[in-house]
Amino acid sequence: MAGNPAEEVFVNLPDSGALMVGALIKKPLAEVKKNIETRLGVSFVALAGPYPRWLSKFGSVLVEVGPEETKWYCARWNLGNRP
C-alpha cells in the first residue's frame, strides 16, 4: 500500500450504515504519510481534534494508533441524507 506493508485490512459490516475500507500498518505515521505522498502524489492536511489525524483531498484518513502503528482508512457514513 504505497510502500507500506499492511498488517491487517478491514471493511465495514453490511448492516453498519457505513462504507469503510482500511488497513493497519506497522510503521510510524510520519513514514506512512511520506510513502503515500511520495509514491501516490497524494497530500494530507492535519485535522483539528483531540488526537492527530491527517486528511487527503480524496477523503482518506491517517491516524496514529501508537508510536509504531498507523491506521489508514476511507469511510462514508449513511446519515439518511444521501444514498
C-alpha positions as CSV (number, residue, x, y, z in Angstrom):
1,M,0.0,0.0,0.0
2,A,2.2,2.8,-1.4
3,G,5.3,1.1,0.0
4,N,3.6,0.4,3.4
5,P,3.1,-3.3,4.2
6,A,-0.4,-3.8,5.7
7,E,-0.6,-5.8,9.0
8,E,-4.4,-6.1,8.8
9,V,-7.1,-4.9,6.4
10,F,-10.7,-4.2,7.4
11,V,-14.0,-3.4,5.8
12,N,-17.5,-2.5,7.2
13,L,-20.2,-4.9,8.1
14,P,-23.1,-4.8,5.6
15,D,-25.6,-3.5,8.2
16,S,-23.3,-1.0,9.9
17,G,-24.6,2.1,8.0
18,A,-21.0,2.8,6.8
19,L,-18.9,2.2,3.8
20,M,-15.4,1.7,5.0
21,V,-12.1,0.1,4.0
22,G,-8.8,0.5,5.9
23,A,-5.5,-1.0,6.9
24,L,-3.3,-1.2,9.9
25,I,0.3,-0.5,9.1
26,K,3.2,-1.3,11.4
27,K,5.1,1.9,10.7
28,P,5.1,5.3,12.3
29,L,2.6,7.8,10.9
30,A,5.3,10.1,9.5
31,E,6.8,7.3,7.5
32,V,3.5,6.1,6.2
33,K,2.5,9.6,5.2
34,K,5.8,10.2,3.4
35,N,5.5,7.0,1.5
36,I,1.9,7.8,0.3
37,E,2.7,11.3,-0.6
38,T,5.9,10.3,-2.5
39,R,4.5,7.3,-4.3
40,L,1.0,8.3,-5.0
41,G,1.3,12.1,-5.1
42,V,-1.5,12.5,-2.5
43,S,-1.0,15.1,0.2
44,F,-2.6,15.2,3.6
45,V,-3.5,18.1,5.9
46,A,-3.7,18.0,9.7
47,L,-7.2,18.0,11.2
48,A,-8.1,19.7,14.5
49,G,-9.4,17.4,17.2
50,P,-8.5,15.5,20.4
51,Y,-6.0,13.3,18.5
52,P,-3.8,13.8,15.5
53,R,-5.5,12.9,12.2
54,W,-4.5,13.7,8.6
55,L,-7.0,14.0,5.7
56,S,-6.3,13.7,2.0
57,K,-8.4,15.6,-0.6
58,F,-9.9,12.2,-1.6
59,G,-11.2,11.6,1.9
60,S,-8.7,9.1,3.2
61,V,-7.5,9.5,6.8
62,L,-4.3,8.6,8.6
63,V,-4.4,8.1,12.4
64,E,-1.5,7.3,14.7
65,V,-2.6,4.2,16.6
66,G,0.7,4.0,18.5
67,P,4.3,5.1,18.0
68,E,4.9,2.3,15.5
69,E,1.4,1.7,14.1
70,T,-0.8,3.8,11.7
71,K,-4.4,3.3,10.6
72,W,-5.2,4.4,7.0
73,Y,-8.9,4.3,6.1
74,C,-11.6,5.8,3.9
75,A,-15.2,5.9,5.3
76,R,-18.6,7.2,4.4
77,W,-21.5,7.0,6.8
78,N,-25.1,6.8,5.8
79,L,-26.7,9.7,7.7
80,G,-30.1,9.3,6.0
81,N,-29.4,12.3,3.7
82,R,-27.6,10.6,0.9
83,P,-27.5,7.1,-0.8
